[in-house]
Amino acid sequence: MSEISTPGYSGNPVRPILDEHSVSDDPVAQFSAWFKEALVTGVTDPEAMFLASADNNGIPSGRIVFLRGFDPNGFVFFTNYNSRKGREIGTNPFVAVVFHWKEIERQVRITGKVQKTSESESDEYFSSRPLDSRISAIASNQSRVVPDRKTLDDRFNEVKLQEGETPLRPVHWGGFRIVPSTFEFWQSRPNRLHDRIQYILKEGKWIVERLYP
């Protein structure tokens, strides 16, 4: 097996210390502060998150999705409910997500249980999307086998002709909200002695702990 050598992270010495005694008591507030910093420092796609789900046999799958909003109630993304992730969440609602912000040497991990957003939330977001993205959401039988590209393109054109300029959200497409039960905030440090601060929800209260790197 070939070995891969990587330089690792520099551990920027001017970055504020991540300490269990100075972080916010609220992990969503802590995430918000880090997310804002990722936005203003030019992180590429800071809203991109790796989403891991598993079927009812425990077989995992993962993909990148985009965070479309968050607040104390949870973290929201949108998808086709009939996709692989949608079907897996339907039978096993527990997921994990990871945000990796390389430019600022930070990572956030979240685990939690998923629930659907309200229909009004899904309708509002669907209507805000570009027209062709809405058409794609209607035309695509996501994660299913398609014979060839022509079949997909023909289906898109057919739906676009049928739906016109104001397509309605299909019932198989909408939002999911991840209701967190754990957070982990990771920050690079020299010599791989990285900071890892964990939040665990116990009896309605967030417990803050430091982990070995």
Stockholm file with secondary structure:
# STOCKHOLM 1.0

chainA/1-213         MSEISTPGYSGNPVRPILDEHSVSDDPVAQFSAWFKEALVTGVTDPEAMFLASADNNGIPSGRIVFLRGFDPNGFVFFTNYNSRKGREIGTNPFVAVVFHWKEIERQVRITGKVQKTSESESDEYFSSRPLDSRISAIASNQSRVVPDRKTLDDRFNEVKLQEGETPLRPVHWGGFRIVPSTFEFWQSRPNRLHDRIQYILKEGKWIVERLYP
#=GR chainA/1-213 SS CCCCCCCCCCCCTTSCCCCTTTSCSSHHHHHHHHHHHHHHTTCSSTTEEEEEEECTTCCEEEEEEECCEEETTEEEEEEETTSHHHHHHHHCCEEEEEEEEGGGTEEEEEEEEEEECCHHHHHHHHHHSCHHHHHHHHHCCTTSCCSCHHHHHHHHHHHHHHHTTSCCCCTTEEEEEEEEEEEEEEECCGGGCCEEEEEEEETTEEEEEECCC
#=GC SS_cons         CCCCCCCCCCCCTTSCCCCTTTSCSSHHHHHHHHHHHHHHTTCSSTTEEEEEEECTTCCEEEEEEECCEEETTEEEEEEETTSHHHHHHHHCCEEEEEEEEGGGTEEEEEEEEEEECCHHHHHHHHHHSCHHHHHHHHHCCTTSCCSCHHHHHHHHHHHHHHHTTSCCCCTTEEEEEEEEEEEEEEECCGGGCCEEEEEEEETTEEEEEECCC
//
